[in-house]
């Protein structure tokens, strides 16, 4: 590559990264999710804003950089590497939230709250009650598009909910443990379904007689990969971590973790398993393969990976997501409103019903239902993967991203409102709030735990 080409790519990355951090910081100052600002940065850099103000700048810098050969490959790699790091970090955090005290409640939410909207949409789609044709992308696979629609209704955002809980100082509470524990197991299943959907889309160019065999091989490879990643690989990693011959860990613990991530994704690529799903399982497996002392020893390594990823590759990924949003002739406001209202209502009712069966009442049910409706990062990842695979079209891609943003915004606003009023997130844990409301205050008791909001 010439100096000019390298300079163009670095300029594009600088603009994306700088804009994402600037607008993301502004959103954080106004107590809004950072990723919303990062996506907005990409929208402002896109052809529908900057392209209208300075068409030559937008075309020469961003259009050429993204659509061109060499530059497009490099930016495409950075886009996917940011996505892989995001899913790896998400997977590495999930084992920390599976608390024993919430197993019964988690089972109800996972057994009814997630499957009910998924299978209901799937059933209605198969009966053609829900139209699928307006959603189908270039691959022309209605079955894959229906699976994506079903996942989009049921998916919950682990990264965004975790960030919201962290910002509100409630990440250590039982409520946070319950929500994240259910979301973790739910997303493992749904990412598996996404892998199957992309496998079906890959058969679009095959002859009819080879389709069944190709799908069967993809599904079989995905199931084998999941089984190995969840049950075998953590034990192998635990032995590798304890081995005195592990020179990679001794040489560079951070490099060793990244090497394991690469190994997971390379094996997934060879088996034609979805790389995003592989990265999630890599984070899950790496932490699962660590004992108590190893987790403490590697904690700073994971923090370093998270800090570097969230300051570079992940903001660029979200900015590129915003850049790719379509607000022109292909954008459908009616599709956005119908999907936002329909999917949210279905999710709220199903999770609320599951929470009631789990023994929760009143405000507890509302808090659980609204929080699990946040689609956030996984909703955006789902849209990105499906769009890149040609499963969904540009209009539905934009709809999925905007719904992920809006539902995450709604969750943050609601939880902040509840905590600011002094209401507990769970009535069984009245101390888990920012301040004790008068009706809950008992002066004769001492040792009340009072949470304070972020200043």
PyMOL commands that set and color helices and strands:
alter all, ss='L'
color gray80, all
select helices_A, chain A and resi 3-29+34-44+50-53+55-67+70-96+100-126+133-135+142-154+158-167+174-205+208-242+247-251+253-271+275-288+292-311+313-323+333-357+363-372+376-388+394-420+427-429
alter helices_A, ss='H'
color red, helices_A
deselect
rebuild
show_as cartoon
